[in-house]
């Protein structure tokens, strides 16, 4: 009898898989033992690999690098720093930090002597600059749009939207018994 004839005489509720299971013999005790031994060997190998990795980690070796390049391979310092900047999203603050280091080159010697960048507000895209006199603060306020354009040309469009110019800080105000009422003290002449 061919398989086509057998399929034609199918018993209701019986599938082909059930018929094939019924046709194949049940595994004997020796076959079951082989399957169990194979599973036990695989589990032991997995436990041994895990134990070996733990032992290497305790020794300080950690995972070893293979013949091919992967993320654990050593890299140049500049590449590692660039990777860190990209992962953390610090590109703009790092670029502005570079501008702060090159401030006299960007704005010129005269302005660089009298005006110093203090901080960069990343949320407001604002660069805060302190000047040593009110005259230089006024001058820098007039030059601010030009400086913003120059900084954005160097750093990328929209990195700096506003330059906040601060005048010189006055001396520390001491409050004491010899103060005139209503006086702001030496701060009257600054800013």
Secondary structure, DSSP 8 states (H G I E B T S, - for coil): --HHHHHHT--TT--HHHHHHHHS----HHHHHHHHHHHHHHHHHHHHHHHHHHHHHHHT--S---SS--TTS---HHHHHHHHHHHHT-HHHHHHHHHHHTHHHHH-HHHHHHEEEEEEETTTTEEEEEESSHHHHHHHHHHHHHHHHHHHHHH-TTS--EEEEE----------TT--TT--GGGGG--
